[in-house]
Amino acid sequence: MKSNPKVTVLMSVYNNEKYLSEAIDSILNQTFKNFEFIIMNDASTDGTLGILKSYKDPRLQIINNKENIGLTRSLNMGLQIAKGDYIARQDADDISAPDRLKKEIDFLDTHKEHAVTGTSVKVIDENSKVIRLLDRPTEDEQIRRFLRVDNCINHGSVMMRKIALDKVGQYDENMTRSQDYELWLRISKEYLLGNLSEYLYFWRKHAENIEAKNLVEQKIFVALGIAKNNISNVEKAAIQFINTMVYKRKDIKVFPFNVLFKLIRILTLNRIKMTTLYCLLFRVRFSKKTIKTLKEFGEKKINSEEAKLMMEDISNKILS
């Protein structure tokens, strides 16, 4: 492998022995050859390590985490040692088309104002059978409109400029889910975003992947990503506080995720004060009045402004 590869392909894997070889092979067999392939083994306990050791390709660099630290931190560790001008992602249960890297490089080489490009994707099942086509918006303006409500850049399919990451920062390690979405929002403040219309990535949907197992949490972190990039610094502190406490303290994980999601929606729309959030989460403890308010908001019996006022009234009574 050359000491100055044009591209670093970055993968993190945790207990994914079933699909790992197919994912790795799809990168090693790319038509573009000048890349390094960093694979972060996040303390897997299945046969993942044995599979990784079976590969002798000099472009491969295997990093074994001593303990499981999660996708976000693993990716940031990989970015610290990446040498490529471009960073390409690959998930351990997905497949890249043979010319994916070549076509993404061609795009970024000729579109200097773009920092990120993904691709349209083919959704595949456990047997690699195509079950759905996902056409992604390709123009920056279209992508920005979509990103206001949800993600439209498939994480595993992307190639990014390393210089852009150096400028805006790496993945936010508070975002244990939807870390890519939050990063796109941050990058979009400085650069243009793109997607190739071709289906160059095969996105596997199965019972064990993150999207299937943590769908509600994923939605919550989408809301957190939007909130983080659209509200004041004081309210960002509240978002970080919620994130840290809800997802790192086991005793708080029992909170209903759908209720928390609605709460964040109201925050995003109405700029609720930080003190209100603190009261709702840790003094009200989702009292009957709060649950009733959020339920009525979810059922569209009251609008967001009414919900905001009702919840502020609850918190004000507690503060008094």
N, C-alpha and C positions, 0 to 999 in steps of 0.2 A: 504494500500500500504506500502511496506517495505521502510524504510528510505534510503536504499542504493540499488535502483533498478539497474539492470544490463544494462538496455536500457532506454533511453529517446526518446520517439517518439515526433517529433516536427512538428506542422502544423501551418500555418498562413491562416486565412480566411478573405475575404472581400466580402460581398454581394454574398454569394454562397448558399443561402437557398435551392435551388433546389436539389443539390446533396450532401449536407453536411452530412445528417444522414447516407447515404450509406457509405460515407468515414469513418466516426467515427465508425460505427458498424463493419466495416471490420478490424479495429484495436482492438477494445474491444473484438472481437471474435477470436483473435489469439490463436493458440495452446500454444504458449509461454506466460506466465502470468506475469513474474517479470519485469514490466516496468511501468514508469510514462508517462503520455500523456499530454504534454503541448500544449494548443491551444491558439494562439495569435489571438484575434478578433480585426482586424485592423479598428476599428470604423465603423463597418457595419451599414448600414441604412435600411436594409430589415429585414426579420425575423430571421436572423442568431442568434442573442442573445437569442431569445426565444427558439430556438432549442438547443442551448448549455445549457441553464438553465434546460432543461428537463432531462438531464442526471445526474444520482446520483452516478455513478461509482467513488469510492475513488481514482482510479488511474488518474482521470482527474484533470487537473489544468487549469482553464480558466483565461487568462489575457486580460483585455479589454483596448485597447489603447484609450486615450482620443481624439486623432486625427489620421487621416489616415496618416501613415508614410511609407507605401510601404512594399513589401515583404522582401527586403534585411535587412532593419533595424529591422523589426519585428522578423526575424529569429535570428539575432544577440542578440536581447533582450532575446529571449527564450534560447539561448545558455548560456547566463550569469547565468541563474538559473537552468540549466540542471544538474542532479545529476548522470546520467548514465555513465558507462564506454564507451558505444556505443551510438551514436546518429543516430536514424533512421528518415528519412523524410517521410511525407505523405502529398499529396496535397488534398485540400478540395473538389475536384470534381472527384477524382480517387478512386480506390478500390485496396486493398491488398488481395492477396490469404491468406487463414487461416494459412498456415505454412510459410509464408514469413519471419517473424522475426526469427523463429527457424532455418531456413536454412541459413540465413545470419549470425546469431550468430555462428553456427557451422563452417561456412567458416572462419570467422575472428578468432575464437578460435584456429583453426588449421593452419592458414596462418598468422603467427605473423608479417611477413614483409609487409603485405598488410594493407593499412589504409582505403581503401574505397572498398566497393562492391555494385554494382547495380544488376539488373536482366534483362533478356529479358522481353519484355512486349507484352501484347495484347492491341491493340488499340480498344477502344469501342466508340459507338456513344451516342447520348443523351438518348437512351433507354437501355443502357448497353449491346447492342449487339456487339459482336466482329466483327470488319470490316477489321482487318489487324493484322498480326503477325510481330513483330520486333525482329529479332535475333541479339543480341548485341555481339560484340567480347568479349571473355572471358579472354584471356591471356594478361598479362601486355604489352608485346611487340606489340601485335595487337592493343591494346587500345591506346598506345602512338602514333602509326602511324596515327590512325584515328583522334586523338586529334590535330594533326598538322593543320587540316583543319576545323574540326567541332566537335560537342559534340557527344559522343556515350555512355554516362552514364546518364540514365534517373534520373533526380533530385529526383522525388518523390519516386523512388524505392530504394534509397541508404541507406546503413548503414555505419557510419564512426567511427573511433576511436576518442574519445574525446581528448586523449593525442596528436594526430596528429594535431588537430585544435589548441590546446594550443601552439604547436610548430610553425606552419606556419601562424597562425592568422585566424580569422573568415572570413565571407564574406566581400568582399570589398564594402563598402557602396557607392562608386562612380559608381558601376555597378548596375544600376537599372533594367537591363535585363541581362540574361546569367551570373548571379552571380555564379551559380553553375559551369559553364564551366571554368571560370577564377579560381575558387577554385581548381578544379581538376588539372589544369595546375600547380598551385602553389604546391599542395600536391605531384604531380608526381616528383618534384625535390628532394623530401626527402624519398618517400615511393613508394611501388608498388600499382597498381590499379587492380581491378578485376570486372567481371560481372558473375553472375550465368547464366547458359544457360537456366534454367527453366523459364517459363512464370509465374512469381510470382506477377506481378503488372499489373493492368488494367488502361491504360492511356486514359482518356476521351478526345475526340476531339469534340468540339462544338463551336458555333458561338461566345460565350462570353469568352472563355478562352484566356489567354495571348498570346499564340502562334498564334492563329487565328487572333486576333485583332492587333497585333504588329509585324507581321512577318518581315517587313523590318528593324524595330528598333532592333529586335532580331539578325538579321544578322550583323548589325552594331556592336552590342556589342560583338558578336563572334569575329569580327575583332579586336575590342578593347582589348579583352582578350588575343588574340594571340600576339598583339603588345606589350601589357604590360609585357608579360612574355618572350619576345625575344629581346628587344631593350635596349639601354643604359638608365641610370637614367635621363639624360637630355631629351631624347625623351619621357620617361615615364611621365615627367612633362607636355609635350605637349599633350599627350593622356588624362591626367587627366583634362587639361585645356579645351580641346574640349568637353569632356564628361560633365563637369560641366556647361559650357556655353550653349551648344546646348540643353541640356535636362533640365536645370533649369531656363533658361531665356525665357520667353514666346515669346519675340520679335524675337528670333532666331529660333524658332521651324518651321518657314516657309521654312527654307532651304530644298532643295530636298534631301531626305534621300538616294536615289540611287546615287546621286552625291557624298555625303559624304562617302558612303560605298566604292566607287571606290577610293576616295582620301585616305582612310585608307588602302586599299589594296596596293596602291603604296607606302605608308609610310612603311608598314610591309615588303614589298619586297626590298625596296631600302634605308631604313634608312634616309628619308628626314629630313633635319635640322629643328629644332624647329622654327627658324625664318621664314622659308618657310611656315610652317603651319599657323603661326600667320598671315602672309600676305594674304595667300589664304582665310582664314576664315573671317578675320576682316578688311582687306584693299581692297582686290580684290572683296570681297563680291560676289564670284562666277560670275565674269565678263564673257562676251561672249567668250573671249579667253580661260578662264579656263574651261568653260562648253564644248567648242569645243574640247579641249584637252582630257577631261575625256570621252567625247562621242566617240572620235576616239579610245581611249584606250579600252573602253567597247566593241566596235565593232571590236576590234583586227586589226584596220588599222595601229596602231603603237604599239610597244612593251612597256613594263614597263620602260625600261631605257630611251627611247625617251620621254615618258610622263613625267618622272622625270625631264629631262633636260629642257623640254618646260615649266614646271611649275616653276622651279627654275629661268628660264629666266624672267618669268613674275614677280616673287617676287623681283628679283634683280633690275628690272627697277623701281619698286615702292620704294624700299629702297634707290635707288640713287636719 
